[in-house]
Amino acid sequence: MESLPDRLDRDAPLFPISTAARLAGMHPQTLRTYDRLGLVVPTRTRGRGRRYSMRDVARLRLVQYLSQDEGINLNGVQRILELELRLDGLQKRVEELTAELRAAHSAPPGTRLFTASTNAVHLGTVVRTQKAIGR
């Protein structure tokens, strides 16, 4: 017998529409509408059935809260969700840049640095100022 994993993948498409609707406290037709509008788009099986993840169910609950409790129309909810997704991406980028900056600050003085991104290649030498050395 296989043991359960220590941690469940929040993005694993586990739940059919009936189960996801029950978990979110909604009617399955509401989930279909949200899918059609692009608010919560589940994974599709080969037979085109919908499979929702735990993250999808949480998003369904958020959509319901924003629309019913906060009175935001579905276009407004969609904009909020888009902005949250963009914010998540920007936060990840800040974390990446912070890690690069820490690595540059911890390099010995005079170390050659090479970084590349999609639109530029940077070559340089680590230069320490008194402010950076005092940290």
C-alpha positions, 0 to 999 in steps of 0.5 A: 500500500502506498503512503500519502505524500507529506505535502499535497500539491495545491495545483494538482487537478483532483476534484471533479466539478461536483466536488469542487462546487460542494467544497466552494459552497456553489452550484456547479453551473456557477463554476461553469460560468466562472470557467467560461468567463475566465475567472477560474479555469480548471484543468481539462481531462482527455474527455474534456471534463473539468478537474479543480485543484485546491488552489482553484477551490480557494480562488472560487471562494475568493471570487464568491466573497468579492462578488457577493460579500463585497458587491464587486461585479465579475469584471471587477473581480477579474481585474482584481485577480489579474492584478494579484497574479501580476503582483505575485510575479513581481514579488517573485522577481523582487526575490530573485533580484534580492538574491542576486544583490546579496550574492554580489555584496557577498563576493570578494572585492574585485570579483568579476560579475557576469549576469545575463537577462533576456534583453542584456548582458552585464559585465562588471567588477564588484566595487565596495563603498564604505557604506556597503563594507559597513553592513 
